Each structure stands twice: as structure tokens, then as C-alpha cells.
Amino acid sequence: MNIFKRNPFGHNLFIKKWLIRILGFLSHTRFNRFNKLKIEGSDVLRSIPKNNVLFVSNHQTYFADVVAMFHVFNASLSGRDDSIKNVTYLWQPKLNIYYIAAKETMKDGLFPRILAYVGSVSIDRTWRSKGEDVNRQVKMSDVSKIGIALNDGWVITFPQGTTTPFKPIRKGTAHIIKKYKPTVVPIVIDGFRRSFDKKGIRIKKRNILQSMEIKQPLEIDYENESIDSIVEKLEYAIEQHPSFLKVLSQEEIIQLEKNNKKREW
């Protein structure tokens, strides 16, 4: 491998590969020892294109969710079926996996900055800044960065823009889908909120069954489908549509509301 080769964002791929190896080795026990990760649908990852793929997922912690996805994606591409056993799959990791994150989050300390180098497409949130509600215009440069990442490989996004469950899908994700026409793969995760702290760094509780379900790509009419229609389709796909609240017990809803108040950004 050319040790001077860089990706479209100027990140040295040799350095990036070693960061993924080291962080992957250090984090592996969080998903395969202290807690277990149940995986479904890893075969989907071997049947989709090598680039212009957008993964949409619900969000439970700042960092643990996406770290787990790096593990699952690379394990699957190395031939493992619904398993991340034997971390050697990270010796030759896929280097064009990106994830969309808030710029202020990725600048908040050394660890987030390292994770940003691994694959963050850092953007300015239009609705939240430094814990306050804002109303800013979308930066076209941010949209272009997402397009560059899609053109180069796979991009993970959390379209609710928050770790609070059942919050609305941001329409910006639907606009990205209309503009760049990616293969859209939904992912549903669970258990991360119970096992990690809000940032997804500290293990809060052990012996929690975490889960990750990778679903078949969505069928989207990029030319004719409306933004609202795509948003609704995403809500159902990642199981964050308000109708999913109906399957929860009253006790679970009360607990969810309490957690939402604690976890608001």
C-alpha cells in the first residue's frame, strides 16, 4: 500500500488503516465479551455496491453505534456471517466507510478528533448548536462533502440527528437521497443505550444483549417520490415512526419519556 495515498478529504490512508486496527482491537470486547452483539442481515453488506451507499439508522450513543458498525461491516466483508468473532478481519479494513456527525461533537476532545480522522464527514447542524436550538441555513459545502463521501464509498447517517428515540427524521436526509440517488440500507440497533453512557465510551452495564439488524435496501423512486414520502419510508425502515410507540407498554412509554428529558442535546 502506498503510505502517502490519501482519500478525497486528505486523510492519509496508511494512518487511517492503523487507527481502525488499533481502535477496533481496543473496542472489540465491548461488543463480543462484556456485552454481546446479535447481528442479523450481514449478508446484505456483501451484495450492495462498493460506493454510493447510504446507511440510515436510529441512534443511541454518540460513538458506540458507529464503532459497532465498523466492526460488523468489516467482519461481513471478510466472510463472517452475523458474527464479529476473531478481530483479524480488521487487518485489511474497508477504508472508504464514512459517517455523518456534528462538527462540534467531533472537535470536543482528543478522542473525537481521532474518530473524525477515521471517517467522519463533519457538518454544522442547522437546528442545534452548543446545547441551544438554532435555525441556520444548510451549508452547501456540507452537502457537497456528503456527496464526495458517497462517491468514494459507504456513508452512515443517523437521520434523527439525536440519540433521543422517536424524534422526527430530518428532511435533509431525504434531500440527500433525492440528490445523489444512493442505495439506501436501513439499520436498526438496540441495547447500546443500556450498555453505554451517552457518549458511548464508558461501559454503563455489562451482560447486555445489543442488537443490529441490517435490512434490505429500500425501494425509492428518486425522480417522483416526494420528500415527505421518503421521510416516512425512513421512519418505518429504522422503526422510529410514531406508530411503533403503540407496541410499547404504558410503563415503557413513561420510562422512555423520562429518558428523553435526560438525553436531549
Buried (B, 14 or more C-beta within 10 A) or exposed (E): EEEEEEBEBEBBBBEBBEBBBEBBEEBBEBBBEEBBBEBEBBEBBEEBEEBBBBBBBBBBBBBBBBBBBBBBBBBBBBEBEBBBEEBEBBEEBBBBBBBBBBBBBBEEEEEBEBBBBBBBBBBBBBEBBEEEEEEEEEEEEBBEBBBBBBBBBBBBBBBBBBBBBBBBBBEBBBBBBBEBBBBBBBBBBBBBBEBBBBBBBEBEEEEBEBBBBBBEBBEBEEEEBEBEEBBBBBBEBBBBBEEBEEEEEEEEEEEBEEBBEEBEB
